[in-house]
Amino acid sequence: MAFDGVMMSLVRRELECELLGARVTQIYQPAHDELVFAFRTGAGNRKLLIRLADSGRIHLSAAVIENPATPPMMCMLLRKRLAGSRLSAINQPAHERILSFVFEAVNEIGDRETLSLYIEIMGRYSNAILVGGDGCVIDSIRRIDFSMSESRVLLPKMPYELPAMQQKLCIDDHPVDEIAERVLKSGGDDRAFLSTIQGISPIIARELMYRAQQSSVAEAVAMLTAAVHNGGTPTIVYREDGSPMDISFLLIDQYGGMCMTKEFSTYGEMLDAFYTERDRKARMRSKSADLSRLLSNIVDRLSRKMNLQRADLKKCADREQLRIRGDLLQANLYRVERGASSVTVENFYSENNEPLTIRLNPAITPAQNAQKFYKEYNKAKTREVRLTEQMQLAAEELSYIESVQDALSRAETEAELAAVRRELTEQGYIRTARRSKHHDKPLPPIEYRSSDGFCILVGRNNRQNDVLTLKTAAKSDIWLHTKNIPGSHTIIVTDGRPVSDTAVREAAEIAAWHSKGRDSSGVPVDYTAVKNVSKPSGSKPGKVIYVKYNTVYVTPRHR
């Protein structure tokens, strides 16, 4: 994506206008590669988001980002050294993707000190480094030792050095003619612009080539210089289907009518609009990866187990032939010579009394052979009963795990993720860890309001589903759930009023949205009064049975 060095310089101007002189009030680290600084300014509170890895960037953000209950070590260090400090300067080397935030702080013994936080946005090498007034590293999110790099080491107490600069021309330091001449010497195409001008991304290079084809390379470079000096235009490029494709500080004309663009008043708003939802999903995928692997492994194990059980059950289906052979042999004992390896008798179980050859064990008597067939028949019959019971238990466990997978896929916050993890621990799927002193507050159900005023509540996970349906809801409330599809329990709070068809349909659309059928259409949703819903004794969390229900088919919708 196009968070390039030039855009970073424009964001830096935005940050300088908003944050210089502001005090740090809060620091937290939502993920290993993400930092959030809260500042108190004369115009109110501002939040600075720093993201290092995928979609790396720095900007003011209005997005709601959860503060983890347990801060990582780097976060605690930043809080210790920078909490209450004042931001005095923001520096950037010539359109490189590096910013240094200079803070005036007070140390533990009350002495004033100057600390710098260097943010390097360089793909997988991105880093955040806290540097002391003596120019030495205090610590960094990613430490680099001698075994990892011979040219640049980032370890505590080692001098901080900037990364090697690219040999490109910065539009702030070089005249337009010099830049245009080098672009032309390099071929004049988008790759020439990209290899010549410091801090531009591929989309900007293509736009400059497009503009040069309309006029000249010099005019395209002059347009870029003027746009940057004037602050640029924060722009998102959207595909024809409305999905965001790229970002830019220039107005983009290269796609013609094939793409749409939208301008924003600030870079912070633009970057929030482009990245917030994507970052939230990426953050939750990262934090839930271990649970996803655990649940996938359990599903694979249960599936293999059920396939083996089905194969064994298929073998048990032939048990009647064992009983028939025992009966026929018992009825014809007088015809069987001792030591015979087989005997052919009339099968009075068949329509035409067709002859049947029965293989025998010559080492035992005919009567013992008959008893052997009966014994094998009884074993097969018992095994069928046990296999049927085991398959039913495995099917119920598989259904439960799929419901947990669905809840995990819809978890949007750390608290919801912790609730899923706690449920799996209680059910014995995760080894019990050392008890934490921190006690999570119970999450409330998700709340909606129908267009005609009915309150609609949705459970976030299986535990909350049980509480919502069996404890919170009144007997006259309406319960909804996707038919034979893992999903959340949904309740229409009637307050004793007759429920409307509109409320039922809208609640069904919400129930379908909070289910594994979210991406389908025509999803069946059952609904009935809460009094018709009950929980089987000893069943897994979220498991209920219900009677006297109706079914409506809806398209999932998030209201």
Salt bridges, closest charged atoms under 4 A:
GLU16 OE2 - ARG12 NH1 3.20
GLU18 OE1 - ARG46 NE 3.01
GLU34 OE2 - ARG51 NH1 3.13
GLU34 OE1 - ARG283 NE 2.78
GLU108 OE2 - LYS80 NZ 3.14
GLU113 OE1 - ARG81 NH2 3.29
GLU120 OE2 - ARG152 NH2 2.42
ASP139 OD1 - ARG143 NE 2.94
ASP172 OD2 - HIS95 NE2 3.04
ASP172 OD1 - HIS229 NE2 3.45
GLU178 OE2 - HIS174 ND1 3.34
GLU181 OE2 - LYS185 NZ 3.43
ASP189 OD2 - ARG191 NH2 3.49
GLU207 OE2 - ARG211 NE 2.85
ASP253 OD2 - ARG211 NH2 3.40
GLU277 OE2 - ARG280 NH2 2.66
ASP279 OD1 - ARG51 NE 3.43
ASP279 OD2 - ARG57 NH2 2.14
ASP290 OD2 - ARG421 NH1 2.82
ASP312 OD2 - ARG383 NH2 2.82
GLU320 OE1 - ARG323 NH2 2.91
ASP327 OD2 - ARG323 NH1 3.09
GLU376 OE2 - LYS372 NZ 2.80
GLU384 OE1 - ARG319 NH1 2.72
GLU397 OE2 - ARG301 NH2 3.94
ASP406 OD2 - ARG410 NH2 2.75
GLU414 OE2 - LYS287 NZ 2.89
GLU416 OE2 - ARG460 NH1 2.62
GLU426 OE1 - ARG463 NE 2.92
ASP440 OD2 - ARG422 NH1 3.24
ASP440 OD1 - HIS438 NE2 3.12
ASP466 OD2 - LYS535 NZ 3.34
GLU509 OE1 - ARG559 NH2 2.27
ASP526 OD2 - LYS483 NZ 3.46
